[in-house]
Amino acid sequence: MVSFAPWAVAVAVALGCSRVEEPAVDRPPPPLPSSPVPSARAPEPALLAPTQLLSLASSPYQATLFADDEAIELLTGNAAYRFVPGGEPVSRALDLGFAATVTRQNYVYWSEGAIWSATRRAPKANTPKKLAALAEQPQHFVADLASDDFAWLVHAADDRYAIDKLENKRVKRLYGSPGSIDALTLIGDTLYFVERPSAEGWRIGRVKLAGGDATFTASKSGRWPSALSRYKEDVLYYDGARRNVALLSFDLQRERTLQTDFICSPFVAAANVYCGAMQGIFELTDNEKPRQLVAVSRSVIANLAINGERLAFITDIGAPGQDQLALNVVSLAKPTGGAPD
């Protein structure tokens, strides 16, 4: 079922002595200790009040969320939901599965042994276009919403992973991994990925969409990142083993830490970085401590996307054993107050 929605001083003096008492002399009482004047603090910014756009009986962890300056797109296994500011939401039945992505113009997905595309902007449902035959379903497709290019991650029969793309309606292999690939994203004309070439550690690699040799960072130990994203002129990732939000230059040569000892998963980035956590959503900026933007009660944030001045996020609102998601949005330009369920 889908529904669109519509915080005394006490002073004691003891006189006792074995000597002859001197005549009492009136003396002024000792001054009371002065209380420190509390320093003035800047008021905490008000939290943002989310608006629920959609409630849906579907897994929040298998749904994907995308946003550009035009629309917010929510994809589930069997439908696409499109939200344009000031317009009516549009839902569309499509066999998207769990690997679909969004490009500048299209939804791209695998179904029935082939790669398909369907336009995002059609006022009415149009016939999807078959792009190429592909026997095995990809792990997932990736795209940069600024273009119509895309690539995908495959899990081969020998338990190895590879990155492929379409070129002249044929599948072209861009990189074959000796181990596993755990995250993949497309930024401009370059694919970035998290690879575990062996059991000893993980590294981040890059390969051009046009092809060529892959290059890598040095290997790290511990838990590997599960996602990569663009933040300004860097690749953003969360190093969960070290609880650091890290930034890596596009050429993989320089790395710095944006925030230490802070949980940031899931995340999305635009002018700033936005992190999901148990308490809600936090904003990270350079040289500033995290600032909470949204409080979330009784639910888990499963995904985030940002569209201009609108931040969208999926929450898990299902009872135990029940799949139920909610799609919420906040305006980053209007602080109010409140928390969604």
N, C-alpha and C positions, 0 to 999 in steps of 0.2 A: 504494500500500500504506500502510495506517495502522497504527501501533503505539503503544499507550499504555504509557507507562513506569511502567513500574513504576518557594628562597628563602634608639757608645754614646756614651751620650754619651761622647766621647773628649776628654781634655785633654792637650795637648803643651806642654812648657816647653823653650825653647831658651836656653842660657846661652852667650853669646859676646861678648867685649869686648876692646878693645885696651888698656884701663886695667889697673892692678894690681887684682887681685880682692880684695875685702874678705872677711874671714872669713865663712864660711857661717853663717847663723843659721837655726835651725829655725823655720819659720813654718807656721802651719796652712794647709792648701790652701784656695784660694778656694772659696767656696760654689758648688755647681752651680746652674745656672739652674733655677728651679722650673718645672715643667710646669703649664699652666693646667688647672684642674679643669673637666671638661666639665659644662655645665649639664644638669640633668635634663630629659628630654623626655617628654611624655605619650605613651604607646604608641598606635600607629595602630590605629584600630578594625579588627576582623577583617572580612574580606569575607563577603558572604552567599553561601551555597551554593544554587544553583538546583536545582529538581526539574523534570525534563522530563515534561510531561504528554502530549505528542503528537509524533509524527514523521509527516510526510505528504508524499507526492509531489505537491506543488503549489507554485506560485510564491509565495515569501514577500512579494513586492512587490505582488501583487494581492490578497492576503488582508487582511482588516480585523479589528481586535481591539477589543472593547468590554468594559467591566466596570462593575458596580454592586455594591451591598452584597449582592446575592443570588447573582450568578454571573459567571463570565468567559465571554464569547461570542466564538468564532472563526468568521468567515464566509469561505468560499471561493466560487468561482464556482458550485459545484454542491452545497454542503452547509453546514449549520450545526452547530457543535460546542459543546456547553454543558457547563461545568464548575462544579459546585456544591460548596463545601467539605464534605468528609465523604461525598459522594455519588458514585455511578458516573457517568462521563462519558456524555453522550447525544449521538449523532450523528444527523443527519436530512437526507435528500436533499431539496434545494430548488433550483430554478433561479434562483439569486440573482444571477448575473451579476457585474459589477464595481462596481455602484453602490449596493448594499444598505446598510441601516442597522438599528439596533436602537432601539426605543422602550421605554418602561417595560414594556409587555406583549407587544410583537410584533416580529417581523422584518418589515421593509418593503422591497419590492424591485419591480423591473420585469421583466416576462416576457411575451412574446407579445402585445405591443401594449396592455398594461394595467399598472396599479399593483396589487400584491397585498400582503396581510398574512397572517402565520401566527403563531399564539400561541407564545411562548417556553416556556410552562410546561406544555404538553400532555404527559401521561405517555406518550401514544402519538401517532403522526403523525395530525394532523387535516387536514381539507381546507382549503387556503388560501382566503382570502376576496378576491374581486375588489373593489377600492375604486373604480376609475374607469378608463375607457379613456384611453390615452395612446400616440399613434402612435410617437413617437421616444423611444428610451432616454435617460434623463437622464445627465448626467455623474456625479452622485452625489446620494444622499439624505443629509440631515442631521437629527439629532434631539437633544433633551435627554433623557437617560435618566430624568429625574425626571418626565416626562410622556409622553403619547402623541402630542404634536404633532410634525409633521415638515414639511420643505420640501425642494426640490430645485433643482439647478443644471442649466440647459439650455444647449446650444450651438446657436444658431439657424443657419439655412442661410446667412445673410449674414455669418457668422463673428463674430457678436456673441453675448453671453451674457446670460442673464436668470435671475432667482430666482422660482420659482413655488411655490404651495401648493394644497392642496385645500380648497375651501369649499363645503359642501352638494353634495358629489360632483362639483363643477365645478372646473376649473383656474383659479386666480386669479393674475395676475401681480403680484408685489410690487415688483419693480425690474427695469428693462431697462438694461443697461450699454452705453455708447457704444463700449466696447472689450472687454477680456477680464476675467473673474473667475477668479482663480487659487487661492483658498482660501475656504471657507465653513463657518461653524459656527453652531449655535443655542445660545444661552445664555439660559435662562429664556424670556421672550417676545420676544427680540430676536435678529435675525440679524446676524452680523458677517462681513464679507468683505474680501478683498484684491482691489483692482481696478487694472487698467492702462487708464485711459481713452484714453491715447495712447501714443506711443512714447517720450515724454519722462520718464516716471516712474510711480510707483505710489502708492496711498493706501489707507487702511482706511476702510470705510464701515459704516454700520449702518442697518437698517430694521426696524420693528416687524413681528412676525408678523401683527398685526391690520391692517397696512397703514399708509400715510402716506408722507411724504417721507423720502428717504434723506439722511443727514448724513455728512460726511467729515472726515478729518484733512487737514492740509496734505500736499502731494505730496513724495515722497522719490525720490532717484535710486538707481541700483544694482540689485542683485538683489532681487527681491521675496520676501516670506515665502511659504512653501508650506503653512503650517498656522497655525491660531489655536485657542486653548483658553482655558478659564476657569482663573484662579488667584486664589482668594479673591474679592476685589471688583474684579478687573482682568481685562483681556484679555491673554493671554500670547502672544508671538510671538518667533521667532528672526530677527534681522536679520543675515543671512549676509554681506551686503556690508560690515558694520561689525563682525562677530563679537560682537554684543551680544545678550544675552537681555533683552528689553524688556517692560515692563508699561504698558498703556494703560488709562486709566479707562473705565468703561462708557459715559460720555457723550462720549468721544473728546477731551476737553479737556486732559488731563494725561498726561504720559508720563514714566517714569523707567526707569533701567537696573538690573536685578537683578544682572547679571554682565557684565563686559567681557572681551573677548579670550578667548572660550571658545566652543567648538563645541557646539551643543545641537540635534541633529537625528538622529532624531525625539525628541519629548518628550511628557511627560504631567504633569499637575499635580493635586495634592490638597492636603494640608496643606503639602507642599513640592513643588519641581519636580524631576523626574527626567529626565535627559538621556542619550540614547544617543550613544556615541562609539566610535571604533575600539578603544579600550582596554577598553570595557565601559560600565557605567551609573554615572552620577554623580548625587549629590543636591545641589541648590542650596537654600539658605535665605537669608533677608535678613541682610546684613552678615556672612556667613561665606564662606570660600573653598570651592570645590567639594570634595565628599568622595566618593571612589569607593566604591560599594557592591558592585558585581559585576564580576568580571573575565571577559571573553569572549575565547576564543582560537579562531583559525582560522575565524571566522564573522563575519557582519555583522548588526547589529541593525536590523530592518526596521520594527518597530512596537512600541508600548508601551501598556499600559493598567493602571489601578490600581483595586483593589477592597478598600476598607477597609485591612487590614494586609497585603494581598497585591499584589505587583507582578508583572504578567505581561508577557512580551515574546516576540516572534517573532524567530528567527535564521535566516539563510540557511546551511544546512549542505550544500547540493548541490555536487557536483563541477562543474567547468566545463562549461557546456552542459546541466546537469541541474537541474530544479526540485525542490527538497526543502526543506521548512521544518521547524523544531522550535518548539514552544510550551513555554516555560519559565515557572516561577513561583518567586518568593522570598517568604519571610515577612519583612516589615519589622520584626517584633518579635523575631527570633531570629538574631543574628549567629553564623555558624559559619565556613566557609572553603571555597574551591574555585572552580572555573571550568568552565562547560560547554564542550563542543566547539564 
